[in-house]
Amino acid sequence: MNQPIKLSIEQEFSLRSFADQVQQMSREQAQEFLIVLHKQMIIQKTMYQEFLKHEWHLD
């Protein structure tokens, strides 16, 4: 797993679009956005863990 993960063209476009949006945010908007994004990442991780526990019958 030492190989870097290559993004698809669609993902690269999405990343560029996201970067453009962030560049236009104020500092306060960017900070608020990062907090919301981090919360979503935590929720996503928890959902994946729960899904895998269920699929692997570990619950």
Contacts in CASP RR format, 6 or more apart in sequence:
PFRMAT RR
TARGET T0000
AUTHOR 0000-0000-0000
METHOD contacts of the structure
MODEL  1
MNQPIKLSIEQEFSLRSFADQVQQMSREQAQEFLIVLHKQMIIQKTMYQE
FLKHEWHLD
7 15 0 8 1.000
22 30 0 8 1.000
22 33 0 8 1.000
25 33 0 8 1.000
52 58 0 8 1.000
53 59 0 8 1.000
END
